[in-house]
Structure formats: structure tokens, C-alpha cells
């Protein structure tokens, strides 16, 4: 999903987010948003969305499981 929207910083630093963006992400009045600075720009998200994204990134086999599998493979090769 790629879309370009514009918002202007108003008095006292207030920012009005475009309605389409708020609806798409379910950001209702009073929603707390995180502003995460990255090398590519600033990411705007909620805590729940950030946590879900982090969990997706960390999904998969654990490092411990990978090491155990590797050691078992090496042990089997040593016995052969």
C-alpha cells in the first residue's frame, strides 16, 4: 500500500492526520501514537502495531534451536 498524503504542523506543533490515514489504521481520537526515527525517515505507529511488527520480525526458529540442531548434526558426523 503506497499513498502520499500531506499534513501541516499547526500552532503549538499540532498535527492533523488525514482522515483516510486515520481510518485505514484505526487511529481514533485519543489514540497514542509512537514516532520512531529511522535512517529512512520517521515511522508513525501505535504501541500495539509496533509490538506486532516486532513479533513478526522475530518469528521463526530460535537461535538456541538452531545451535542444538547444528551440534547434533556435527555429533552425527563425528560418529560416522
C-alpha positions, 0 to 999 in steps of 0.5 A, a space after each residue: 500500500 503506497 499513498 502520499 498524503 500531506 499534513 501541516 504542523 499547526 500552532 503549538 506543533 499540532 498535527 492533523 492526520 488525514 482522515 483516510 490515514 486515520 481510518 485505514 489504521 484505526 487511529 481514533 481520537 485519543 489514540 497514542 501514537 509512537 514516532 520512531 526515527 529511522 535512517 529512512 525517515 520517521 515511522 508513525 505507529 501505535 504501541 500495539 502495531 509496533 509490538 506486532 511488527 516486532 513479533 513478526 520480525 522475530 518469528 521463526 526458529 530460535 537461535 538456541 534451536 538452531 545451535 542444538 540442531 547444528 551440534 547434533 548434526 556435527 555429533 552425527 558426523 563425528 560418529 560416522 
